[in-house]
Amino acid sequence: PYPTAFTDLLQRVTEAHQPGIPIGIVPGFGGYTTSTLFREKGITTYGYSSIPVNVTDAIRRHGLEERIFLRDFVNGIELYEDILEEFALSW
């Protein structure tokens, strides 16, 4: 299901860290996700990354030159920490 209380939490905390970044459904393009295994068992799963990746580096994803900026990694970890904290405090 979408939206849910959890996806609303993701949007709220993401907006606080990265104003203007939308959260929503994005179609997949032929890739595989282990979320499929959970969904088959009736467990709701969402794909979400707190670490921003620019277009140039997104093209390198899963290749030999996969990389992200250290600044984006650190900021993404801080965002993820805030998501986990709010989730723990609200449920």
Beta strands, then each sheet from edge to edge (+ up, - down):
end
